[in-house]
Amino acid sequence: MARHTLSSRDPQAGSDQEALSRMISYLEAECRRLGAADAALHLALAATLLPAAPSLSRDLAPAGAGRLLQ
């Protein structure tokens, strides 16, 4: 059985990575809106573990990601 991973050789990998990043970003924002700061922090940490999609700009990074890396 073939294992599917997000690799740079896969032409759709950039789109998949971008979609995952946007979903995590959205979920993080919703957690913050609902007052679930710990859940939002975990999502920000998860976002830092994703490989950066080449088409993503720094402006689309999850809200807590920059603070975590400083």
N, C-alpha and C positions, 0 to 999 in steps of 0.2 A: 504494500500500500504506500503510495507516494505521500510524503509529508509536505504540506504547503507552508512556506515561510515567506515573510516579506523581504525579498532581496532586491538589490539594486538592478539585477539583471532582468527582473520581471517588469515589463513595461507598465503594468498596472500597479506595481508596488507603490509608486509615488502617490497615486490616487487613493489607494487603500490606507497608506500612512496618514495622508491628509484627512481622510474621513475619520479615522480613529482619533486623531488629534482634536478635530473639531467636536466629536462626540464627547470626549473626555473633558474638553474645555466647557462645553455646554453643561455637562453633569456637575462639574465643579462649581460653576456659577449658580446653578439651581440649589446645590447643597448650601452654598453661602447664603443665598436668598432665604432659604428655609431655616437658617441658623444652625446648620450641621457643620460647624467649623472643622471638626476632626475628619469627617468624611471628605470635605473639600480638600483638606491637606493631603489625605491619602491619594486622592485623584491627581493632585498636582505632582506628587511624588511619582505616581504611575506615568504621568505624561513625560517626566524627565527620563524615563527608561526607554521610551520609544525612540527608534532612530529618526533623526530629523528628515522630513520630506524636503526635497530640494525646492519645491515651489512654495513652501510655507515661509511667510515673513515672520520676523521677530514679533510683530504686532499681534499675531494669532497665538502666541504662546500662552499657556494657561496662566491665570492671574497670579498664582502663588509660585510659579516655577522660577522666576527670576530671583525672588526673595530667598528661595531654598538654595540656590547655587552661589550666593554671595558669601 
